[in-house]
Amino acid sequence: MKSKFSIKKLQEKYKEIPIQAKLALWITICTLVQKGISVITVPIFTRMMDTVSYGKVSAYFSWLNVLSIIASFRLGAGVYNKGLSKYKDDQEGYCLAMQYTTSIITIFLFLIYIIGHKWINAFTDMNTTITCLMFLQVFFSTSMGFWSVRQQYLFKYKQVACAALVYAILNPILGLIFVFNTPYENRDVARIASVVLAEIIIGLFFYILNIKDGNGKLKKEYGIFAIKFNLPLIPHYFSEYILNQSDRIMIQKLCSYSSVAFYSVAYNAGMLMTILTSSINQAITPWLYQSLDKKEFEKIGKVLMALSVAILIPMLIFIALAPEAVLILAGREYSSAAYVIPPVAGSVVFLFLYTNFANVEFYYDCNNFTMYISMIGAFLNIVLNFIFIKLFGYIAAGYTTFVCYFVYCAGHYLFMEHIIWRKFKKHLIDWKKLFGLFSIMVILMVGMSLLYNSMAIRYGVILVIVCCVILKRQVIIKSFNEFLQMREKKTNEN
């Protein structure tokens, strides 16, 4: 009876949640499910394929991202949301125009590829079959995204959640069927083909649906508006890609496909912490903007520093458990990849901070700096990778990523402080506190990686961290409740 009552009570509370909150809730759930399935299937695929095959699949996705930026022109990014607001009386027409525009660009690029396929194949180290599969995937990959965002504007969260979950389940199921039933030496092609087929099945459905909703007509003015808007942002999007993905391509060129496989497993594991930081960012962004309205800079600084320390604790525990994480995800063959996790996981703290620093810049309409710092970070990443991957192998790419995220963070911090000092003669965060936090993080991060052969010491460190958290639990709970009360107060005031 009690359990039935509790379920009924939860259902009643769920019904009381505003539709906007339900949309956010289901998007978060779908994201967690997709990430969860991705993590669960990694140990399966790494054991069903050798390191060379797994590396080829990872390299394929890196080249896919390059083609996607050019072919889609990133029309599904910020310009799509802007267009849906600008043309709110014809959202279906705008959605279809974006789909047609990306399709036309993709077909045009494919024709160029047909002409110069020998040179392109030699450069990417992929054959014609794989590259044609890549073009197919790009062609159909955007339709579901365009449809989903339009549904979100209408707060149709059930449809969005169902579509996302179907794709999240279909992709790995097809992957397992294809890979299991393919000879060992061709399993990289089987995995790529399964991803493309999943994209075609889902993408074709939404492609037709978007055509039906938009009455099949291409409105050129929508496409022209979107291309003009996004053209100056392409360098920024490429810079983001270079920081997040280009290291795999450089490892492919400078090392081997096996090294790509090792790095990809470790990088994806290290970036799991972004699930936590993304959730925190989504929660505090409204509060941040409301606090900026009130010019409560000191309070913002304290909260951001406290959250950075809070992120640092699970990050250190995760770094300490890196050898075991790699063993579970990929097996003993990948054991050296554990040394990539500390710098990659450490980069997440920089990612969290610079996202919030950038939000302050956006609040004051000073977003031009983002493009410049992105390009500087991307150039630095290429130079450092070229030098240090040659010298130290694929593990160096983890540390170049760490350095570049630090440059991103430091650049945004300096520019943000410049804006606030120029406008209000105040500071948001004391640089000494940031420097102290970063120094402690680097010492612990490097120190922990040096202890990977000493399981007893690592587990002892984890025990000390857990004990400290337990002893300070009242302070932590109090601080968390104060933040929630502060956020709730801001919401009520607005």
Residue pairs with C-beta under 8 A, 6 or more apart in sequence:
14 22
17 25
19 155
19 157
20 155
22 155
22 157
23 152
23 155
23 157
23 160
24 282
25 157
26 157
26 158
26 160
26 161
27 152
27 157
27 160
27 161
28 279
28 282
29 161
30 160
30 161
30 164
30 165
30 168
31 275
31 278
32 275
33 164
33 165
33 168
34 164
34 168
35 272
35 275
37 168
37 169
37 172
38 172
38 268
39 272
39 329
41 172
41 175
41 176
42 265
42 268
42 329
42 330
43 328
43 329
43 330
43 331
44 176
45 54
45 57
45 175
45 179
45 191
46 54
46 261
46 265
46 329
46 330
46 331
46 334
47 330
47 331
48 179
48 180
48 187
49 57
49 179
49 184
49 187
49 188
49 191
50 184
51 257
51 258
51 261
51 262
51 333
51 334
52 188
52 256
52 257
52 258
52 261
53 185
53 187
53 188
53 191
53 257
54 188
54 261
54 264
54 265
55 252
55 256
55 257
55 258
55 259
55 260
55 261
55 262
55 264
56 188
56 257
56 260
57 188
57 191
57 192
58 248
58 260
58 261
58 263
58 264
59 125
59 126
59 248
59 249
59 252
59 257
59 260
60 126
60 130
60 134
60 188
60 192
61 245
62 245
62 246
62 248
62 249
62 252
63 124
63 126
63 134
63 249
64 134
64 137
64 138
65 241
65 245
66 241
66 245
67 109
67 134
67 135
67 138
68 138
68 141
69 234
69 237
69 238
69 241
70 105
70 109
71 102
71 105
71 106
71 109
71 135
71 138
71 139
72 102
72 105
72 106
72 138
72 141
72 142
73 101
73 102
73 105
73 226
73 227
73 230
73 234
74 230
74 233
74 234
74 237
75 98
75 101
75 102
75 142
75 226
75 227
75 230
76 98
76 102
76 142
76 145
76 146
76 149
77 230
77 233
77 237
78 233
79 226
79 229
79 230
79 233
80 98
80 146
80 149
80 226
81 149
82 229
83 94
83 98
83 222
83 225
83 226
84 91
84 94
84 95
84 149
84 150
84 153
86 225
87 93
87 94
87 222
90 219
91 150
91 153
92 150
92 210
92 213
92 214
92 215
93 214
93 215
93 217
93 219
93 222
94 219
94 222
95 146
95 147
95 150
95 210
95 213
95 214
96 210
96 211
96 213
96 214
96 215
96 216
96 217
96 218
96 219
97 214
97 218
97 219
97 220
97 222
97 223
97 226
98 142
98 146
98 222
98 223
98 226
99 142
99 143
99 146
99 207
99 210
99 211
100 218
100 223
101 223
101 226
101 227
102 142
103 139
106 135
106 138
106 139
107 139
109 135
110 135
113 120
113 131
113 135
117 128
117 131
120 131
121 127
121 128
121 131
124 131
125 252
126 134
129 189
130 189
130 192
133 192
133 193
133 196
134 196
136 196
136 199
136 200
137 195
137 196
137 199
137 200
139 203
140 199
140 200
140 202
140 203
140 204
140 207
141 199
141 203
142 203
143 203
143 204
143 206
143 207
143 209
143 210
144 163
144 167
144 202
144 203
144 206
146 206
146 210
147 163
147 206
147 209
147 210
148 160
148 163
148 164
151 157
151 159
151 160
152 160
163 202
163 206
166 202
167 198
167 202
170 198
170 201
170 202
171 194
171 195
171 198
174 194
174 195
174 197
174 198
175 191
175 194
175 195
175 198
177 194
178 190
178 191
178 193
178 194
178 197
179 187
179 190
179 191
179 194
181 190
182 189
182 190
232 371
233 371
235 371
235 374
235 375
236 370
236 371
236 374
236 375
238 378
239 371
239 374
239 375
239 377
239 378
240 374
240 378
242 378
242 381
242 382
243 374
243 377
243 378
243 381
243 401
243 404
243 405
243 408
246 378
246 381
246 382
246 385
247 263
247 267
247 381
247 385
247 389
247 397
247 400
247 401
248 260
248 263
248 264
248 267
250 382
250 385
250 386
250 389
250 397
251 259
251 260
251 263
251 389
251 394
251 397
252 259
252 260
254 386
254 389
254 390
255 389
255 393
255 394
259 393
259 394
260 394
261 334
262 334
262 336
262 337
262 340
262 394
263 337
263 340
263 394
263 397
263 398
265 326
265 329
265 330
265 334
265 337
266 322
266 326
266 334
266 337
266 338
266 339
266 340
266 341
266 344
266 398
267 340
267 344
267 398
267 401
269 322
269 325
269 326
269 329
269 341
269 344
270 340
270 341
270 342
270 343
270 344
270 345
270 347
270 348
270 398
271 344
271 345
271 348
272 318
273 311
273 314
273 315
273 318
273 345
273 348
274 348
274 351
276 311
276 314
277 311
277 348
277 351
277 352
277 355
280 307
280 311
280 352
281 352
281 355
281 356
283 487
284 303
284 307
284 356
284 487
285 359
286 487
286 490
286 491
287 486
287 487
287 490
288 300
288 356
288 359
288 360
288 363
289 359
289 363
290 490
290 491
290 493
290 494
291 299
291 300
291 490
292 300
292 360
292 363
295 424
295 426
297 420
297 424
297 426
297 427
297 428
299 486
300 428
301 427
301 428
301 429
301 430
303 483
304 353
304 356
304 428
304 429
305 429
305 433
305 434
305 437
306 479
306 483
307 352
308 349
308 352
308 353
308 437
309 437
310 476
311 348
311 349
311 352
312 349
312 437
312 440
312 441
313 465
313 469
315 345
315 346
315 348
315 349
316 444
316 445
316 448
316 461
316 465
317 462
317 465
317 466
318 325
318 341
318 345
319 341
319 342
319 345
319 346
319 444
319 445
319 448
319 449
320 448
320 451
320 458
320 459
320 461
320 462
321 458
321 462
322 338
322 339
322 341
322 342
322 345
322 449
322 452
323 335
323 338
323 452
323 455
325 338
325 341
326 334
326 335
326 337
326 338
326 341
327 335
330 337
336 395
338 452
339 395
339 398
339 449
339 452
340 394
340 395
340 397
340 398
341 398
342 398
342 445
342 446
342 448
342 449
343 398
343 399
343 401
343 402
343 445
344 398
344 401
344 402
345 445
346 402
346 441
346 442
346 445
347 401
347 402
347 405
347 406
349 437
349 441
350 402
350 405
350 406
350 408
350 409
351 405
351 408
351 409
353 409
353 412
353 413
353 434
354 405
354 408
354 409
354 411
354 412
354 413
357 409
357 412
357 413
357 415
357 416
358 367
358 370
358 412
358 416
360 416
360 419
360 420
360 428
361 367
361 369
361 370
361 412
361 415
361 416
361 419
364 419
364 423
366 415
366 419
369 411
369 412
369 415
370 412
373 407
373 408
373 411
373 412
373 415
374 408
376 407
376 411
377 404
377 405
377 407
377 408
377 411
380 403
380 404
380 407
381 400
381 401
381 404
384 400
384 403
384 404
385 396
385 397
385 400
388 396
388 397
388 399
388 400
389 396
389 397
389 400
406 438
413 429
413 431
413 434
416 428
417 427
417 428
417 429
417 431
420 426
420 427
420 428
421 427
448 458
448 461
451 457
451 458
451 461
452 458
469 476
